[in-house]
Amino acid sequence: MTKFKLLRIYTDAASYSGDRKSLEVIAALARERGVAGITIIEALLGFGKSAHLHRHHVFESDRAVVIEIVDEEERLRAFAQALREVTGIGLATLEEVEILFQATTPDPHRPDKP
């Protein structure tokens, strides 16, 4: 039986990896690696290990961001290894999920999966 997991990545909207926003680098890498899909959620506020409060400012958004990806465990573990090169990630977790249902239309981006 295939094990599905949830990879949850914590960062903030103002984090950069090189000259690109970290969340954009992560999304592009996810697409390039063929993960099933990605959702980026912007939080109202949050803080992590540094206790710096991430929130929306008048001139720039420093809001906390959570990136969620559900896929096969092996694919997510390989993807997480590739993330080690991306700066600006605060925390990454891997959790077990139970898929109750999913779309039945074929995905043209993943011909190997219905």
Buried (B, 14 or more C-beta within 10 A) or exposed (E): EEEBBBBBBBBBBBBEBEEEBBBEBBBEBBEEBEBBBBEBEBBEEBEEEEEEEBBEEEEEBBBBBBBBBBBBBEBBEEBBEEBEEBEBBBEBEEEEEEEEEEEEEEEEEEEEEE
